[in-house]
Amino acid sequence: MIIDNYISTLPAPLRSLVSVFLVVLSIGYFSGLAFVNSTTESTSTGIVENYNGNEEQEEAVVMKFKKSGHEMLSIIHTHILSMSIIFFLLGCLVYGTSLPAPFKLFFMIEPLLSVLVTFGGIYLIWLGIEWMSYVVMVSGSLMTVSFIGSVLAIFHALTIRTQ
């Protein structure tokens, strides 16, 4: 059985492993956010154009075309699988912190739900339900807040030594 607050009791080599994992994971996560910003400009219109194209706009600086069904399935498949693993691992690590139970539960469950809402919303945008771009923005923001909160909580637990 996994004990509560186990992160603070890990031996030094495992603490180092978790620390390096969090740094590398954070670099990957935030470089992904930078890519999203560069392709969508973090706007509702940009999100819609990224998946549905903007070829009807003659004044568009960058011409974008509607993604194919194959491209959409690939995007959704790879992101849901990889991000569910990322947030499962983070959730297991968050469980081992001394956070109060409601915060632990939020950081363990919310990002997984946000993954479904975000990428389900992207699929619905592709189907033509453009107002889902606002839902995608909110769920993506919640996912990022959860990621940051989880990483900070785990780093905090790694700095505390109990035993």
NORHU-V938841 format. One record per helix or strand of 3 or more residues. SS is the DSSP state (H for helix, E for strand). FROM is the first residue (numbers start at 1). LEN is the number of residues. Records with the same first field share a line. If there is no record, write none. Layout:
SS: FROM-LEN + FROM-LEN
//
This chain:
H: 6-4 + 12-29 + 44-9 + 69-27 + 101-26 + 132-28
//
